[in-house]
Amino acid sequence: MESANQDINLNSPNKGLVSDTMTDVPVEGATSSANTMLPTGLTEEESEELRIELSKVEEEIHTLRQVLSAKERHANELKRKLGLSPLNELKQNLTKGWQDVQTSNAYLSASATLEDISRSEAYKKTQETLSQAGQKTSAALSTVGTAISRRIGDMRNSATFKSFEDKVGNIKFKVVGGNGNGEGVRSPTEPIPVQDKAPL
């Protein structure tokens, strides 16, 4: 166990974090030979050697976890002192990632291919055709809009529409009645009544 601590130390500021009393701590998964039956094909000695090796490996794993935890705490403390927040780290990681993408062979190759395509004669012809089609479509829609407006204007001036408008006005008069100030809503075709009595 002593050699494992020396190998793992790695100049940690938390030297001595893992004590030599760690060997007294029970390790998860370690079992005694009295509680288990021998696996097939193994002798008692081979089984005992494997258990001892398993116990040592689990102790090393436990020690490594403690050292890793101490290193992570130390790194977080250093980041805090430097004023690095998780958001700043994310921004830096994204920036670095984007720079890595831009310098990657795949990105450069795709960029060069797209540039070649945009310079090709077929691309230019397609772009020109689409531009002309867009202009023609815009002109056609404008013409259709003007024609529809003209047709609606003609319809409003027609006798049928005026008759319909009068009927709607009469229905409104019958449904709504007076407008609250003593006057009734008049139909557009109804003449204005003459007052019988002059005001006093």
C-alpha positions in Angstrom: 0.0 0.0 0.0 2.9 2.4 0.7 4.2 2.1 -2.8 0.7 2.8 -4.2 0.6 6.1 -2.2 4.0 7.1 -3.6 3.0 6.4 -7.2 -0.3 8.2 -6.9 0.9 11.3 -5.0 1.9 13.2 -8.2 3.0 16.3 -6.3 -0.5 16.9 -4.9 -1.0 20.0 -2.6 -3.0 17.6 -0.5 0.0 15.3 0.4 -0.8 12.9 3.2 -4.5 12.9 2.5 -4.6 9.2 2.3 -3.3 7.8 5.5 -1.6 4.5 6.2 -4.5 3.4 8.2 -6.5 2.8 5.0 -5.6 -0.9 5.2 -7.9 -1.2 8.2 -10.9 0.1 6.2 -13.0 -2.8 4.8 -13.1 -2.8 1.0 -16.4 -3.4 -0.8 -16.5 -6.8 -2.6 -13.7 -8.4 -0.4 -14.9 -11.7 0.9 -13.4 -14.3 3.2 -12.5 -17.7 1.9 -14.7 -19.4 4.5 -17.9 -18.0 3.1 -17.5 -19.1 -0.5 -17.2 -22.3 -2.3 -14.2 -22.9 -4.6 -14.8 -22.1 -8.3 -14.4 -25.1 -10.6 -10.9 -25.6 -11.8 -9.2 -23.6 -9.0 -7.3 -24.9 -6.1 -7.6 -23.5 -2.6 -4.2 -21.7 -3.0 -5.1 -20.2 -6.4 -8.5 -19.0 -5.1 -6.8 -17.4 -2.1 -4.2 -15.6 -4.3 -7.0 -14.3 -6.5 -8.9 -13.0 -3.5 -5.8 -11.2 -2.2 -5.1 -9.7 -5.6 -8.8 -8.6 -5.8 -8.5 -7.0 -2.4 -5.4 -5.1 -3.4 -6.9 -3.9 -6.6 -10.0 -2.7 -4.8 -7.9 -0.8 -2.3 -6.0 0.9 -5.1 -9.3 1.8 -6.8 -10.5 3.3 -3.5 -7.2 5.2 -3.1 -7.4 6.5 -6.7 -10.9 7.7 -6.1 -9.8 9.7 -3.0 -6.9 11.2 -4.9 -9.1 12.1 -7.8 -11.6 13.7 -5.5 -8.8 15.7 -3.8 -7.5 16.8 -7.2 -10.9 17.9 -8.3 -11.5 19.9 -5.2 -8.1 21.5 -5.7 -8.8 22.3 -9.3 -12.2 23.8 -8.4 -10.5 26.0 -5.8 -7.9 27.2 -8.3 -10.7 28.0 -10.8 -12.6 29.9 -8.1 -9.5 31.9 -7.3 -8.9 32.7 -11.0 -12.5 33.7 -11.4 -13.4 31.0 -13.8 -17.1 30.1 -13.7 -18.7 27.1 -15.4 -20.2 29.6 -17.9 -16.8 31.0 -18.8 -15.5 27.4 -19.2 -18.4 26.5 -21.5 -17.7 29.6 -23.6 -14.0 28.7 -23.8 -14.8 25.1 -24.7 -17.3 26.2 -27.4 -14.8 28.7 -28.9 -12.0 26.1 -28.9 -14.4 23.5 -30.3 -15.4 25.8 -33.2 -11.8 26.7 -33.9 -11.0 22.9 -34.0 -13.9 22.4 -36.4 -12.7 25.2 -38.7 -9.2 23.8 -38.9 -10.3 20.2 -39.3 -9.7 18.6 -42.7 -13.4 17.7 -43.2 -14.4 21.4 -42.7 -11.7 22.7 -45.0 -12.5 20.1 -47.6 -16.2 20.9 -47.5 -15.6 24.6 -47.6 -13.3 24.2 -50.6 -16.0 22.0 -52.3 -18.7 24.6 -51.7 -16.5 27.3 -53.0 -15.8 25.3 -56.2 -19.5 24.7 -56.6 -20.4 28.4 -56.2 -17.8 29.2 -59.0 -19.2 26.6 -61.4 -21.1 27.5 -64.5 -24.0 25.2 -63.6 -24.4 27.0 -60.2 -24.4 30.4 -61.9 -27.0 29.3 -64.4 -29.2 27.8 -61.7 -28.9 30.9 -59.6 -29.8 33.1 -62.6 -32.8 30.9 -63.5 -34.1 31.0 -60.0 -33.7 34.8 -59.9 -35.6 35.2 -63.1 -38.3 32.8 -61.9 -38.7 34.8 -58.7 -39.0 38.0 -60.6 -41.7 36.5 -62.9 -43.6 35.0 -60.0 -43.5 38.4 -58.2 -44.8 40.2 -61.3 -47.5 37.6 -61.8 -48.7 37.8 -58.2 -48.7 41.6 -58.5 -50.8 41.4 -61.6 -53.2 38.9 -60.0 -53.5 41.2 -56.9 -54.3 44.2 -59.1 -56.9 42.2 -61.1 -58.6 41.0 -57.9 -58.7 44.5 -56.5 -60.2 45.7 -59.8 -62.8 42.9 -59.8 -63.8 43.7 -56.2 -64.2 47.4 -57.1 -66.4 46.5 -60.0 -68.4 44.1 -57.9 -69.0 46.9 -55.2 -70.3 49.2 -58.0 -72.7 46.5 -59.4 -76.4 46.7 -58.8 -76.4 43.2 -57.2 -73.9 44.1 -54.6 -75.7 47.4 -53.8 -78.9 45.4 -53.3 -77.1 43.0 -51.0 -75.6 45.9 -49.1 -79.1 47.4 -48.6 -80.5 44.1 -47.4 -77.6 43.7 -44.9 -78.3 47.3 -43.7 -82.0 46.6 -43.2 -81.2 43.4 -41.2 -78.8 45.4 -39.1 -81.5 48.0 -38.4 -84.0 45.4 -37.4 -81.5 43.5 -35.1 -79.7 46.4 -33.5 -82.5 48.9 -33.4 -81.6 52.2 -31.6 -78.0 53.0 -30.8 -78.7 54.0 -27.2 -79.1 57.8 -27.5 -82.7 57.7 -28.7 -81.9 57.5 -32.4 -82.4 54.4 -34.4 -79.9 53.0 -36.9 -81.2 53.8 -40.3 -81.0 51.7 -43.4 -78.8 53.2 -46.0 -81.8 53.4 -48.4 -84.3 54.7 -45.8 -85.0 58.4 -46.1 -84.2 60.7 -43.1 -87.5 61.4 -41.3 -88.7 64.9 -40.9 -89.3 66.0 -37.3 -93.0 66.7 -36.6 -92.4 69.0 -33.7 -89.9 71.8 -33.6 -87.7 71.9 -30.5 -88.8 74.3 -27.8 
